[in-house]
Amino acid sequence: MIIPPLFVATIVAAAFVYGDLRIATGSTWPASIAHGVHNASWGALGALTVTSSPVLVNEYLAGDTGLLILLATVVAAFWLRRWLRQHPHKES
């Protein structure tokens, strides 16, 4: 059963993205938009991936618990954290 670990890993990675966006901007809107992008991306990946095994695509590769979404979220979390370190928020 690989779905629960993929799901938990995706949630943890997404928490870093959404949390960093919330803290850096002081608003919940960027995190809300990022969550919408996340939801749209797994739908798009599922539609673009053609296979004779829909369970493989929907659960393990491109679905909400898929490996492709997890990898993209981890990359986004690392990129965002690095970008925020290079561009610190300046108080007015």
N, CA, C and O atoms as a DFTB+ gen file, in Angstrom:
368 C
 N C O
     1  1       0.835      -1.167       0.000
     2  2       0.000       0.000       0.000
     3  2       0.885       1.238       0.000
     4  3       1.381       1.645       1.050
     5  1       1.085       1.830      -1.152
     6  2       1.970       2.991      -1.280
     7  2       1.210       4.314      -1.258
     8  3       1.830       5.369      -1.126
     9  1      -0.100       4.287      -1.383
    10  2      -0.884       5.522      -1.459
    11  2      -0.801       6.348      -0.177
    12  3      -0.559       7.552      -0.270
    13  1      -0.987       5.775       1.011
    14  2      -0.899       6.624       2.217
    15  2       0.440       7.347       2.393
    16  3       0.433       8.533       2.725
    17  1       1.588       6.689       2.185
    18  2       2.842       7.447       2.307
    19  2       2.978       8.564       1.259
    20  3       3.498       9.638       1.562
    21  1       2.514       8.313       0.033
    22  2       2.547       9.356      -0.990
    23  2       1.666      10.531      -0.588
    24  3       2.048      11.689      -0.757
    25  1       0.498      10.232      -0.062
    26  2      -0.437      11.266       0.356
    27  2       0.158      12.112       1.489
    28  3       0.105      13.341       1.440
    29  1       0.716      11.463       2.492
    30  2       1.309      12.184       3.623
    31  2       2.501      13.018       3.159
    32  3       2.654      14.162       3.588
    33  1       3.335      12.473       2.304
    34  2       4.498      13.210       1.803
    35  2       4.057      14.440       1.007
    36  3       4.675      15.499       1.118
    37  1       3.007      14.312       0.215
    38  2       2.491      15.442      -0.553
    39  2       1.950      16.514       0.378
    40  3       2.186      17.701       0.153
    41  1       1.232      16.120       1.415
    42  2       0.694      17.089       2.374
    43  2       1.823      17.828       3.084
    44  3       1.745      19.043       3.264
    45  1       2.856      17.122       3.483
    46  2       3.980      17.758       4.174
    47  2       4.689      18.742       3.244
    48  3       4.995      19.864       3.648
    49  1       4.948      18.336       2.016
    50  2       5.606      19.231       1.060
    51  2       4.736      20.452       0.769
    52  3       5.237      21.575       0.701
    53  1       3.435      20.231       0.599
    54  2       2.521      21.342       0.330
    55  2       2.437      22.289       1.524
    56  3       2.283      23.497       1.344
    57  1       2.535      21.758       2.725
    58  2       2.494      22.609       3.919
    59  2       3.658      23.590       3.932
    60  3       3.496      24.735       4.355
    61  1       4.834      23.154       3.471
    62  2       5.969      24.065       3.385
    63  2       5.697      25.168       2.364
    64  3       5.988      26.337       2.617
    65  1       5.142      24.797       1.215
    66  2       4.835      25.788       0.184
    67  2       3.801      26.779       0.696
    68  3       4.029      27.988       0.650
    69  1       2.670      26.286       1.183
    70  2       1.584      27.170       1.620
    71  2       1.998      27.997       2.833
    72  3       1.668      29.180       2.919
    73  1       2.712      27.387       3.761
    74  2       3.166      28.116       4.939
    75  2       4.148      29.224       4.598
    76  3       4.043      30.339       5.108
    77  1       5.100      28.910       3.736
    78  2       6.065      29.935       3.328
    79  2       5.383      31.073       2.597
    80  3       5.723      32.236       2.814
    81  1       4.427      30.763       1.737
    82  2       3.691      31.816       1.034
    83  2       2.913      32.691       2.011
    84  3       2.888      33.914       1.875
    85  1       2.289      32.069       2.979
    86  2       1.502      32.817       3.968
    87  2       2.392      33.722       4.799
    88  3       2.065      34.890       5.008
    89  1       3.506      33.200       5.272
    90  2       4.400      33.991       6.117
    91  2       5.069      35.107       5.318
    92  3       5.181      36.232       5.804
    93  1       5.513      34.809       4.102
    94  2       6.244      35.792       3.301
    95  2       5.356      36.936       2.836
    96  3       5.816      38.074       2.732
    97  1       4.088      36.649       2.553
    98  2       3.219      37.688       2.008
    99  2       2.315      38.327       3.049
   100  3       1.830      39.440       2.843
   101  1       2.081      37.641       4.165
   102  2       1.166      38.166       5.163
   103  2      -0.290      38.039       4.752
   104  3      -1.166      38.644       5.369
   105  1      -0.551      37.258       3.719
   106  2      -1.910      37.083       3.212
   107  2      -2.164      35.603       2.944
   108  3      -1.239      34.844       2.656
   109  1      -3.415      35.210       3.042
   110  2      -3.757      33.821       2.716
   111  2      -4.018      33.617       1.233
   112  3      -4.099      32.475       0.780
   113  1      -4.151      34.698       0.461
   114  2      -4.476      34.555      -0.957
   115  2      -3.422      33.807      -1.773
   116  3      -3.792      32.934      -2.558
   117  1      -2.139      34.103      -1.631
   118  2      -1.153      33.329      -2.401
   119  2      -1.203      31.832      -2.093
   120  3      -1.065      31.010      -2.999
   121  1      -1.399      31.475      -0.830
   122  2      -1.506      30.061      -0.473
   123  2      -2.779      29.454      -1.062
   124  3      -2.771      28.306      -1.507
   125  1      -3.866      30.216      -1.066
   126  2      -5.115      29.727      -1.664
   127  2      -4.960      29.513      -3.163
   128  3      -5.434      28.518      -3.711
   129  1      -4.295      30.448      -3.814
   130  2      -4.064      30.313      -5.265
   131  2      -3.149      29.129      -5.540
   132  3      -3.375      28.384      -6.493
   133  1      -2.116      28.947      -4.718
   134  2      -1.222      27.797      -4.895
   135  2      -1.978      26.488      -4.722
   136  3      -1.719      25.526      -5.445
   137  1      -2.898      26.438      -3.788
   138  2      -3.702      25.234      -3.607
   139  2      -4.579      24.984      -4.835
   140  3      -4.740      23.839      -5.257
   141  1      -5.136      26.032      -5.403
   142  2      -5.917      25.886      -6.636
   143  2      -5.071      25.386      -7.793
   144  3      -5.518      24.559      -8.588
   145  1      -3.846      25.890      -7.886
   146  2      -2.917      25.423      -8.927
   147  2      -2.591      23.954      -8.713
   148  3      -2.514      23.184      -9.670
   149  1      -2.399      23.568      -7.460
   150  2      -2.138      22.159      -7.149
   151  2      -3.295      21.283      -7.629
   152  3      -3.077      20.262      -8.280
   153  1      -4.519      21.684      -7.307
   154  2      -5.683      20.901      -7.711
   155  2      -5.830      20.833      -9.227
   156  3      -6.160      19.782      -9.776
   157  1      -5.585      21.947      -9.899
   158  2      -5.692      21.967     -11.357
   159  2      -4.589      21.135     -12.008
   160  3      -4.816      20.495     -13.035
   161  1      -3.387      21.144     -11.409
   162  2      -2.270      20.426     -12.023
   163  2      -2.476      18.921     -11.999
   164  3      -2.144      18.244     -12.972
   165  1      -3.016      18.376     -10.907
   166  2      -3.199      16.928     -10.912
   167  2      -4.300      16.530     -11.859
   168  3      -4.275      15.424     -12.398
   169  1      -5.276      17.407     -12.081
   170  2      -6.294      17.127     -13.087
   171  2      -5.715      17.145     -14.501
   172  3      -6.044      16.303     -15.336
   173  1      -4.845      18.125     -14.747
   174  2      -4.215      18.226     -16.063
   175  2      -3.254      17.067     -16.315
   176  3      -3.222      16.513     -17.413
   177  1      -2.478      16.704     -15.309
   178  2      -1.551      15.576     -15.480
   179  2      -2.307      14.275     -15.751
   180  3      -1.876      13.458     -16.564
   181  1      -3.418      14.092     -15.075
   182  2      -4.225      12.891     -15.302
   183  2      -4.784      12.854     -16.710
   184  3      -4.857      11.792     -17.328
   185  1      -5.183      14.022     -17.223
   186  2      -5.736      14.084     -18.580
   187  2      -4.661      13.886     -19.640
   188  3      -4.944      13.354     -20.714
   189  1      -3.435      14.306     -19.354
   190  2      -2.352      14.197     -20.331
   191  2      -1.674      12.830     -20.335
   192  3      -0.931      12.510     -21.263
   193  1      -1.920      12.040     -19.325
   194  2      -1.272      10.747     -19.216
   195  2      -2.222       9.665     -19.713
   196  3      -3.237       9.377     -19.080
   197  1      -1.885       9.079     -20.838
   198  2      -2.722       8.049     -21.435
   199  2      -2.107       6.686     -21.147
   200  3      -0.922       6.461     -21.390
   201  1      -2.918       5.796     -20.634
   202  2      -2.436       4.463     -20.324
   203  2      -3.592       3.486     -20.340
   204  3      -4.758       3.875     -20.277
   205  1      -3.257       2.233     -20.423
   206  2      -4.284       1.190     -20.360
   207  2      -4.612       0.822     -18.927
   208  3      -5.503       0.008     -18.684
   209  1      -3.903       1.413     -17.975
   210  2      -4.120       1.135     -16.560
   211  2      -4.466       2.429     -15.824
   212  3      -3.572       3.102     -15.312
   213  1      -5.753       2.785     -15.764
   214  2      -6.116       4.047     -15.116
   215  2      -5.790       4.093     -13.625
   216  3      -5.571       5.177     -13.085
   217  1      -5.753       2.953     -12.953
   218  2      -5.390       2.949     -11.543
   219  2      -3.945       3.406     -11.383
   220  3      -3.628       4.169     -10.471
   221  1      -3.077       2.942     -12.263
   222  2      -1.682       3.357     -12.222
   223  2      -1.570       4.868     -12.365
   224  3      -0.830       5.513     -11.622
   225  1      -2.297       5.428     -13.312
   226  2      -2.222       6.867     -13.562
   227  2      -2.880       7.647     -12.436
   228  3      -2.269       8.559     -11.879
   229  1      -4.103       7.308     -12.098
   230  2      -4.872       8.097     -11.134
   231  2      -4.362       7.992      -9.707
   232  3      -4.473       8.957      -8.950
   233  1      -3.818       6.877      -9.323
   234  2      -3.382       6.703      -7.936
   235  2      -1.882       6.877      -7.738
   236  3      -1.459       7.490      -6.758
   237  1      -1.072       6.348      -8.650
   238  2       0.368       6.314      -8.413
   239  2       1.167       7.384      -9.147
   240  3       2.244       7.762      -8.686
   241  1       0.668       7.885     -10.280
   242  2       1.457       8.842     -11.050
   243  2       0.921      10.265     -10.986
   244  3       1.606      11.158     -10.487
   245  1      -0.285      10.491     -11.482
   246  2      -0.758      11.854     -11.687
   247  2      -1.921      12.257     -10.804
   248  3      -2.332      13.416     -10.855
   249  1      -2.459      11.391     -10.021
   250  2      -3.574      11.751      -9.158
   251  2      -3.117      12.610      -7.988
   252  3      -1.938      12.948      -7.879
   253  1      -4.050      12.958      -7.121
   254  2      -3.727      13.805      -5.979
   255  2      -2.683      13.158      -5.074
   256  3      -1.956      13.856      -4.367
   257  1      -2.605      11.842      -5.091
   258  2      -1.595      11.131      -4.307
   259  2      -0.458      10.623      -5.185
   260  3       0.300       9.745      -4.771
   261  1      -0.333      11.164      -6.387
   262  2       0.632      10.645      -7.340
   263  2       2.054      11.115      -7.148
   264  3       2.316      12.150      -6.535
   265  1       2.947      10.343      -7.679
   266  2       4.376      10.621      -7.583
   267  2       4.757      11.912      -8.317
   268  3       5.616      12.656      -7.842
   269  1       4.134      12.185      -9.459
   270  2       4.463      13.396     -10.205
   271  2       4.076      14.651      -9.433
   272  3       4.822      15.630      -9.427
   273  1       2.917      14.629      -8.783
   274  2       2.486      15.767      -7.975
   275  2       3.415      15.936      -6.771
   276  3       3.789      17.056      -6.422
   277  1       3.779      14.839      -6.151
   278  2       4.693      14.909      -5.010
   279  2       6.023      15.527      -5.424
   280  3       6.527      16.423      -4.747
   281  1       6.589      15.061      -6.520
   282  2       7.869      15.597      -6.975
   283  2       7.775      17.080      -7.319
   284  3       8.668      17.855      -6.977
   285  1       6.707      17.475      -7.989
   286  2       6.523      18.885      -8.337
   287  2       6.367      19.742      -7.081
   288  3       6.883      20.859      -7.030
   289  1       5.672      19.240      -6.083
   290  2       5.476      19.988      -4.845
   291  2       6.775      20.113      -4.069
   292  3       7.055      21.169      -3.500
   293  1       7.562      19.068      -4.036
   294  2       8.865      19.121      -3.351
   295  2       9.786      20.121      -4.054
   296  3      10.462      20.911      -3.395
   297  1       9.812      20.090      -5.371
   298  2      10.633      21.046      -6.122
   299  2      10.162      22.471      -5.852
   300  3      10.981      23.365      -5.642
   301  1       8.847      22.689      -5.855
   302  2       8.301      24.019      -5.575
   303  2       8.662      24.477      -4.169
   304  3       8.985      25.648      -3.968
   305  1       8.614      23.573      -3.190
   306  2       8.945      23.933      -1.810
   307  2      10.407      24.352      -1.699
   308  3      10.709      25.362      -1.064
   309  1      11.311      23.600      -2.302
   310  2      12.728      23.947      -2.245
   311  2      13.010      25.242      -2.993
   312  3      13.769      26.085      -2.513
   313  1      12.402      25.406      -4.167
   314  2      12.617      26.617      -4.960
   315  2      12.101      27.839      -4.211
   316  3      12.782      28.862      -4.141
   317  1      10.892      27.734      -3.648
   318  2      10.308      28.867      -2.933
   319  2      11.131      29.228      -1.705
   320  3      11.363      30.408      -1.442
   321  1      11.570      28.241      -0.958
   322  2      12.381      28.506       0.237
   323  2      13.683      29.205      -0.163
   324  3      14.115      30.144       0.506
   325  1      14.304      28.751      -1.247
   326  2      15.547      29.377      -1.710
   327  2      15.299      30.805      -2.187
   328  3      16.071      31.713      -1.879
   329  1      14.210      30.999      -2.944
   330  2      13.891      32.322      -3.450
   331  2      13.608      33.288      -2.306
   332  3      14.041      34.440      -2.347
   333  1      12.889      32.834      -1.290
   334  2      12.580      33.692      -0.151
   335  2      13.832      34.059       0.644
   336  3      13.898      35.153       1.203
   337  1      14.812      33.184       0.706
   338  2      16.074      33.508       1.381
   339  2      16.853      34.577       0.622
   340  3      17.513      35.422       1.227
   341  1      16.771      34.533      -0.713
   342  2      17.494      35.508      -1.528
   343  2      16.774      36.850      -1.606
   344  3      17.400      37.876      -1.870
   345  1      15.461      36.847      -1.377
   346  2      14.651      38.053      -1.450
   347  2      13.889      38.232      -0.135
   348  3      12.686      37.979      -0.074
   349  1      14.580      38.660       0.901
   350  2      13.907      38.783       2.204
   351  2      12.835      39.874       2.166
   352  3      12.945      40.866       1.445
   353  1      11.810      39.652       2.960
   354  2      10.701      40.592       3.068
   355  2      11.175      41.822       3.829
   356  3      11.762      41.714       4.906
   357  1      10.910      42.998       3.252
   358  2      11.316      44.235       3.899
   359  2      10.100      44.882       4.541
   360  3       9.090      45.132       3.882
   361  1      10.211      45.148       5.827
   362  2       9.122      45.821       6.552
   363  2       9.059      47.273       6.122
   364  3      10.096      47.903       5.914
   365  1       7.861      47.812       5.986
   366  2       7.704      49.222       5.604
   367  2       7.738      50.123       6.805
   368  3       7.620      51.340       6.667
